[in-house]
Amino acid sequence: MPAFRAHTHHHHHHAGAAAAKNATHQVYAPGFTHVVNLEARDIVQMPPAGMNVTRLVLCANYDAARPDTSCAMGSRCKFVHADTRRAQKHAIHVNYAWRKVEAVTYERMAGGQTLEVAPPNSKVATDVMDSSMVLKTKALQSKRRPLSHCAHYYFNRACNLGAECQFVHAVFIDPAARKYQRAPMPSQLGRAHRDRAAPTDATPPEPTPTVRSPRRSSSFSADELSSPSAATAPSGRASL
């Protein structure tokens, strides 16, 4: 009997080790353009625990072909060192404030449809917009009606599902926006901001109620959504 127990423990130990080896980790690409799915075996180095990073981000300098010399920070780097050649990735949507609709880098829906959209977790549509002011997602294929704003995109200003999301990712226009500036929190939106978001050749819908104040939620900081080379961009696990 003792021999059987020892064998069982040994078996579970190996099963746990195999599961850990096959685990998949989700990290952000530099610049927060994609979510990358990495197998544990392809991760060379994680950020040191003492750095208290909040989101895992790939190191922009690390090269798996030159593991010892490509990143000058070495073991002190607060980004993930990994071989990404086998990794799968998909684009995310960050809710930026764009200076004009032509500046939007994400694919948008075709125009011509009037969309009535409810805030997250609501069944009452409060926003009216032309479909050209919405990033391309699977919202129209969804059976959910009324259409609803994506809670992650709406509150956190980023959705890891990107074009695969089944909710609305609305475009926000601010002619004075800085590069990589996020759209304001919903509670900061006013009629003046909302009118700016309408296409220049369209008549703003009447009336357009103010968006409800959001519940507290974690969000990206301005540094986190800065340029890919920003050394101050924090890191941490992405969640889909």
N, C-alpha and C positions, 0 to 999 in steps of 0.2 A: 504493500500500500504506500509506504513512504516513497518508494522508487517511482510509483505512478504519479504521485503529487509533484515530485521533482521534475518529471518529464513534462507534466502539464504546465508548470510555471515556466519551464524553458521554452515551451511552445508559444505561450502567450507573450513572452519577452520578444521572441523573433517576429511574431505577428504584429506587435506594436511597433517594432523597429521598421518593418516593411511598410506599415501604414504611414509612418512619419517620412520615410524615404519617398513615398509616392504622393505626399501631400502637395497641394497646389497653393501658391501664395499670389495674391493680387497686389501689384504695385503700380504706381503711376510712372509714365514715361516722363522724361525731362520736359518741362513746359506744360505739364498737365494736358497733353493732347490725347493720350490714350491710357487705357488700363491694360496692363500686361499680365498674363497668367503664366507664372513661372513654376516649374517643378522644383521641388526641394533640392534635387541633385544638381540643378543648374545654378543654384545660389552659392556664390563663393564667400560672400561676406555680408552680414547684416550690420546696420549701424550699432555702435557700442551702446549698451544699455544705459550708461550714465548720461547720454546726450538727451534722453527723454524726447525723442522724436515722436511726432503725432501722426505722420503719414509716411508710408514707405514710398520712396521715389528712387528710380534708377539713377546711378551716377552717369553724368553726361560724358565723363572723361574715360571711364573704365572700358578697356578693350580686352575681351577674352583671349585674343591672340597675343596680347602683351600684358598678362595679369600682374606682373611685378613692377612694371614701369609706367603704365598708362595713366594711373591716378597718383598725383604727387602727394595726396593726403594719406594714402596707404590705409593702414588699420585705423586711422583716426577719421576716416571719411564718414560723414553722416548720411551718405546715400548708399543704396544697395549695389553691390558688385555682383554681376551675374552674367552667365552666357545666355544670350537671348535668341540664339539661332533656332532653337526648337520652340520658342515661346509663341503663344497665340495672343493677339491683341485686338482691341476694337476701340474706335474713337469715342470720346466722351463729349458732352456739350457743357460748356461753361457759360453762365448767364452774364455775358459782358454787356457793358453799355457801349453801343456803337455810335459813331458820329453821324453816319448816314446808312441807309439800308443797303446801298451798294458796297459798303465796307464789310458787310457780314461775310465771314469766311466759311460758315457752315452752309450746307444745302438747305434751301427753304422750300416750303410747299408752293405749288403753283397758285397764282392769285385768282381772284374771281369768286371765291366762296366767302360768305359771311359766317363767321364762327362765333357762337355764343359759348362762353367758357366759365365754368364755376371755379372758385378757389379750391384748393386741396381739401378733401374730406367734406365737401359740401355738395348738395344736389340743386343749388340755386345758382344759375348763371348770372354773373355780375359784370362780365367783360364782353364786349363785342369788338371783333377785329377781322380784318381781311386775312384770308389764308396766306397771303404773301408775307405777312408779318409773323409767321410761325415757322420754326425750324422743322425740317422733315423728320417726323417720327411715325410710329404706327397708331397714332391717336385716332385717325379717321377709320382705320380698320377695326378698331375696338368697338364692342357693342355698348360700351358705357356711354350713357346720355343723361344729363348733358355732358359735353366734353369737360374735362377737368384739367387744371394746371397741375404739372408734376410737382409734388411736394419738395423733392430734392432740388430741382432746378429753381423752384419758386422761393424756398426759404434758404437753402444752403448755397444757392447760385451755382450749382454744378450737379449734373446727373451722369453717373457712371455708365448708364445703359445707352446714352447717346441716341442714335437714330432707332434703336430697338425699343425704346421706351413707348408705352402705350398711353402716355399723357402728353399734354400740350407744353411745348417749350416756346414761349412767346419772345419775340425780339423787342428789345428796349433801345430807343434812339435818344441820344443826348448829344447835340452838336458840340458841346464843350467837353465831352468825355476825354479822359486821358487814355493812353494806350494801356491795355490790360485792366482798365477800370471795370469793376463789376457793376451790374445794375443795382439800384438801391433796394433795400429791403421793402417788402410790400407796404409796411406802415409809413414809409417815407414817400410813397407815390402820391402825387396830387394830380389835379386836372391838367395843370400845365405840362407835367411830364407825360401824361397819357396822350394829350393832343399831339405832342411831338412824335409819338410812336406811330401815328397814322401815316400812310404813304402820302407823298407830297401831292399826288394827283387824285387823292381821295377826300371825300368830305367826312370829317370825324363823326362817328355815330352819336346820336342824342337819345337819351342821356347816357352817360357812362359813370356808374357809381364808383366811389372810392373803394379800393381793395381793402378787405378786412385786415386788421392788425394780426400779425403772425404769432404763433406760439414760439417760445424760446427754442432755439435750435443752434447746433454748432454750425459753423460756416468757415469757408476758406478766408484767410486773411489776404490783404492786398499783396503781400510778398509772395504768398503761396501761388498766386496766379500771375506772377510776373514772368519775365522772359526766361527761356530755358536755361540760360547761363547764370541766372541769379544764384549766388552762393548761399543766400539766406533762405532759400525756399525750404520750408520744413518738410518732413516726411512722415508717413504713417500708413497703415493698412487701408486700402480702398475697400468699400463694401458695396456690393451690388444688390 
